[in-house]
Amino acid sequence: MDKVVAVAREHVAPDAIHLENFHASEQPDSSENTAFAVELDGSTYQIPADKSIVEVLQDNGCDIDTSCQSAGPASCRTSKAHPNTATTCSPKPKESGQVLAVCVSRAKGPRLVLDYC
């Protein structure tokens, strides 16, 4: 966004530039997080209570797109298969309940099976 503002300043008056940054005002309480296992592509990874799924997967060499951390949201979405069957991404992922963002999601139980979208 800094680059966009810099380019805009070259072409329009400063008072014509409006910039907004959006982020969560309140972070969820993570004190109740528990460890769980994630199965992806035939391998199982242990997710500790203090790490995200995406952190552990990337630490273990999994190719998870995280451009959402610097650009648009939801690029790290994966398909959720529960308990043991693979699924594919739906055209309406949020409504389907079958897709989750591995950067912020936790498992409700001891094991979560994922598939790449």
Secondary structure, DSSP 8 states (H G I E B T S, - for coil): -HHHHHHHHHHS-GGG--------SS----TT---EEEEETTEEEEE-TTS-HHHHHHHTT-----GGGTSSTTTTEEEEE-SS------SSHHHHT-EEETTT---SSSEEEEE--
